[in-house]
Amino acid sequence: MPSASLQVLLDAGSIECAEPDVCTEAFVHTFCKATLQAQSLLDLKQVSQVEVSVQVVGRDEMQSLNRQYRQKEGATNILSFESGLPVMMLDGDEQIGGMLALGDLVLCREVIDSEAREQSKSQAAHWAHMLVHGTLHLCGYDHEEEHQASAMESLEIQLLSKAGFGNPYGSSE
């Protein structure tokens, strides 16, 4: 994605994060863009713009979404919803490239902040991990099978390391 720009649509509503810097467009943009540049499943050669919608919600709303879309009880840290839309050509000119609405990430502040404390990680490290993890899901990565999980986790570790964060699957930073 060297030439494609990333548009992040962030809606944190009235949710306040324990570390306010993690609920900013700049923070979200940094980790979504790094992930898009490092991933290899999605072919972005014909894309000049990628759009990702990010919403931060409370525990009750996340619990409702988790029940509705995953048939699981309780709030989870992040949900990823791939748009499944094809690349839309901008101005009808194939030379300009297209716009790809990649999908939506929904993050639950209370769950992420609680997990960070339980895992003795900084809020920033855990938020970054969730953004990388969710963006990889939007790009088609999964962790249902061992070989898929290994590839996904390896990429997450690599990206977070470049940002100065430790292995998210270790016991601490």
N, C-alpha and C positions, 0 to 999 in steps of 0.2 A: 504494500500500500504506500509506496514512497511518494507518489504524486497526489493521492487522494486526500482530501481534507475530511476532518471528522467534525460533525455537528453533534453536540451533546445537549439534550433537552432535559435539564435537571429540575425536578420538583420535590423539594423537601418540605413544602407546606409549612406548618408551624412546628415541625419536629426539630428539636435542638440536639445536636450531637455533643457527646462528652468532650470531644476535641473538635471545635468548630471548623478547623481547617480541612477536615475530611469530608464535610458536607458542602464543598464548593465545586463549582464547575471546573476550576483549574485542576483540582485533585482528581476528580472523576475523569476528566479529559486525558490527563497524563497516563493513567493506567489503562483506560480503554484503548487509547491510541497505541501505546507500547504493545498491547496484546494483539491488536489488529496487524501491526507490522511484523510480529514474530510468528503468528499462526501460519499454517500451511494448508489447511483444508479448504479454505474459501479462496476462489480465484477472483482477485480484485483488479485485474488488468484493464477491464472496460469501465472501471468505476472512478469517477473523479470526486465523489462526495459520499460519505457514509454517515448515516444518522442513527444514533442510539438514544433511546428515551430511558431516563433513570428516575425512579421515584423512591423516596424514602418514606416509609409508613410506620405506624405504631403496631404494637403486638396484636391488638384485636383485629385490625385490618389484615395483617399478614396471616393470622390464624384462619380467617375467613377465606382468603385467597388460596391457602394451602389445602383447605378442605375442598374448595370448589374445583381446583385444577389438578390436585394430586391425590385427592381422596385420603388425605392424611390429617390427623388431628394435631393441634398445636401449631405454634408459630415456628417458622424456619428462618434462617438467616438471609437467604436470597432465593428469589425465583427468577428464572430466565424464560422469556417468551420470544421465540424466533418469529419474525414477521412472516416468513415464507413468501414474501413479495418478490417478483422479479426486479431486476435493475430497470429503473425508469430512465429513459433517455432525456437529457436536458436539452431543451430547445430543438428537439428532433434531430440534432446533429451528432452523429456517431463520433466525430472527431473530438467533441467536447468531453465525451464520456457520459456516464450515467450516475444516477443517485440511487444508493441502496439503503432502504430503511431496514436496518439489520434486525431490530427488535427492541424489546423492553426488558429492563432490569428493575426488579422491585426488591429493595433492601429494607430489613427491619432493624432499626437502630437499637432497640432494647436487646434483641437477641445477639446482634454483632458485638455490642459493647459488653454484654455479660460474658459471651464466649471469650473475648479478649482478656478479660480479668481472670476467668477460670484457667485459661491457657498461659497466663503470665506473658501476654504479648501487649505491645502498645496498641492503642486504638487505631492509629495510622497503619500499622502493619496488617492488622486483621481486616480493616476496611479495604486496603489495597488488595489483599488476597481475595476478598469477596468480589471485587470489581474485575480482577483478572479471571477468576473462576467463572463468573457469570458471562463475561464477554467471550470466553472460550466456548461456553455452551452455545451462545448465539452464532458462533462460527461453525458449529457442528460437532464439537468435541463432546465426548461423553465419558462416563466412568463406570458403566454397568458391567463391562467385561474387563478382566485383569490387564490385557494389553492396552486397551483404551485408557484405563485409569493410569497406567504407568506413563504413557505418552503425555497425558494431560497434566499429571502431577509434575513431571519433569519440566515441562514448559512453564508451569506456575513457579516452580522453584527458581528456574533460570531468570524469569522476569522480575521476581521479587528481589532476588540477589542483586541484580543490576540497579535496583532502586535503594539498595542498602539494607534490605530486610532479610532476616534469616529464613530458613526452611519452615514453611508454614505447617508442615506435618511433623516437625520436631516438637519437643516439649516447651521450648522457649526460643526467643530471638537469639 
